């Protein structure tokens, strides 16, 4: 056997062993590398503390493919019809018999605005006012469509803009703020509606402010903060998959 053949015979097992070691080393390095990161459209809810309130960022409302706006639209229209009917026929307390009743369901527009969104709150207040005026026989086109409807709609719009259940914890401080907002927007509504009724020669201004304030502001001030948490629990139970506020 020649020297070259002897060297070749001895080199083969050596190179074979080196190749096996290199292969095993590559496998070890590959197995120790972290798995590639997978992107997901679903994020865990995050929270931030600002003052005494906890802002809850519910990302289920921004998931891809879960943009359900039909639910609040339908519910706001149903709530508007219910508001008009209840205002017309469910007013057992007469503040001025035959003229002004204590509208105990005046909290519905701000409640709908907070739960379903500011557009839903405006729809509830505006359409509810039109339905009520038609059923009660008090429909005045210039007043009902322009002043009364829009101003009552604002009582649902403003709370809906300021309070989002996905970002707000409804503690005592928040409920107090809801009551204050209802009071302020209620006063604006009452003054505007009273001015319109005075301009049309129907009621004296301060007389209208007094009785309309008792009729609408008191139920808003008490009912909205009192019912928002129970209503939110019922809404989540009825639509657990979530929806987009309108």
Secondary structure as UniProt FT lines:
FT   HELIX           3..32
FT   STRAND          46..50
FT   TURN            51..52
FT   STRAND          53..57
FT   HELIX           59..62
FT   TURN            64..65
FT   HELIX           70..89
FT   STRAND          94..96
FT   TURN            97..99
FT   STRAND          100..101
FT   TURN            104..107
FT   HELIX           108..116
FT   HELIX           118..136
FT   HELIX           142..148
FT   HELIX           149..162
FT   TURN            165..167
FT   HELIX           172..199
FT   TURN            200..201
FT   HELIX           205..212
FT   HELIX           213..217
FT   HELIX           218..238
FT   TURN            240..241
//
